[in-house]
Amino acid sequence: RAPAEPWEGSMGLVSSCCSSPDLSNDADDVAASLLANERLNNMLESDKRAARNAPIRLLILGAGQSGKSTVCKQLRLLYGPVYTSDEREVWRDVIWRNVLGLMVALMDGVTTLGLEEQLEHGDEMRLVRGLTPDDRSPSSAEAIRTLFNDAALQHAWSRRAELQVVETTAELIPRLEEVCSPDYSPSDEDILRTYIRTSGIVEHTFQVEGTHMVVYDVGGQRSERRKWIHRFNDVEAVIFVAALADYDLTLAEDNTTNRALESLELFREIAAIPVLRNVCILLFLNKVDLFASKLKHSPLSSLPPFSDYRGADASADEGVAYFRDRYLMANASGGRHVFTHVTCAVDRQLMTNVLRDCREIILRNNLERIQLL
């Protein structure tokens, strides 16, 4: 074969360079990428809707008598079924037991505090000591009212921080005739202010502005806390209820331990639990109404556990700020963000606003946790 001409070898190159590029594969890749992005966006939107519509499981924790169950009762009054007449009848009995419990604590206080010489109504004291839960009558009401206003019991009442009493029960004393009436049916407000110790774990369900909420209320006494651990893996949020007004009280189960210090230590332990690392923690600084009232006669700085308080003795705002800082410092080991609310669990409008905010915080935290925001 004759040697190729110089131009023959380049024709293939020229032909190759001048041929039209195959764009079909690129177009297919672009279409596939767009379809994949669309599917991913649809999945993300679907997951967001699912996260917003999923039930919120909420665990309410705190030391004994901090107001946890009152928060649950407020939730029911706002979002749950109304109390039936049969349920109100049960609460009627609980209210009367609260009244008798208050009087027993004050009568015992008269003895413990050495106030017997001030007692002017010994007959009424003997009568009241003999009352049972079935002894609701006008004569019982009159004896209790007379005895409560006795100088010795009023002195004991002024030193109630040294006793174990449910302070809100005293608000019923002026209404004892109504409470003892056969026709008495407790109001929502009466139910809110009634104390009953929670034992074990009580589950409540509510619809809060379209969100299904499952709330676990647990006992706060030391003997009850071992039951909490079984719920830590099942919740999206924890509400920790701390009673501001308990700063000058001691535990019912240990009269040497300050309630506020116990609550702070309990909060420290909960904030450090690894399984709660991604759980939203809502701190309720509760009983702010009682706290503000109590500061007038029981200065915060006068108590050794809080001798570092530098605010005005009668300033509720400065007292609240002090305890907020103490709780946030207790969270240092956990290192997580804590959403703080100042609450009065018996104030319906305040709790409506607080619970609405909490719902939004929990929903946003859930979305952030699954990296959808």
Sequence and secondary structure as in RCSB ss.txt:
>XXXX:A:sequence
RAPAEPWEGSMGLVSSCCSSPDLSNDADDVAASLLANERLNNMLESDKRAARNAPIRLLILGAGQSGKSTVCKQL
RLLYGPVYTSDEREVWRDVIWRNVLGLMVALMDGVTTLGLEEQLEHGDEMRLVRGLTPDDRSPSSAEAIRTLFND
AALQHAWSRRAELQVVETTAELIPRLEEVCSPDYSPSDEDILRTYIRTSGIVEHTFQVEGTHMVVYDVGGQRSER
RKWIHRFNDVEAVIFVAALADYDLTLAEDNTTNRALESLELFREIAAIPVLRNVCILLFLNKVDLFASKLKHSPL
SSLPPFSDYRGADASADEGVAYFRDRYLMANASGGRHVFTHVTCAVDRQLMTNVLRDCREIILRNNLERIQLL
>XXXX:A:secstr
     TTHHHHHHHHHHHS    HHHHHHHHHHHHHHHHHHHHHHHHHHHHHHS EEEEEE STTSSHHHHHHHH
HHHHS    HHHHHHHHHHHHHHHHHHHHHHHHHHHHTT GGG   HHHHHHHHT  TT  SHHHHHHHHHHHTS
HHHHHHHHTGGGS   GGGGGGGGGHHHHHSTT    HHHHHT      SEEEEEEEETTEEEEEEEE  SGGGG
GGGGGGGGG SEEEEEEEGGGGG B SS TTSBHHHHHHHHHHHHHT GGGTTSEEEEEEE HHHHHHHTTTS G
GGSGGGTT  S TT HHHHHHHHHHHHHHHTTTT   EEEEE  TT HHHHHHHHHHHHHHHHHHHHHHTT  
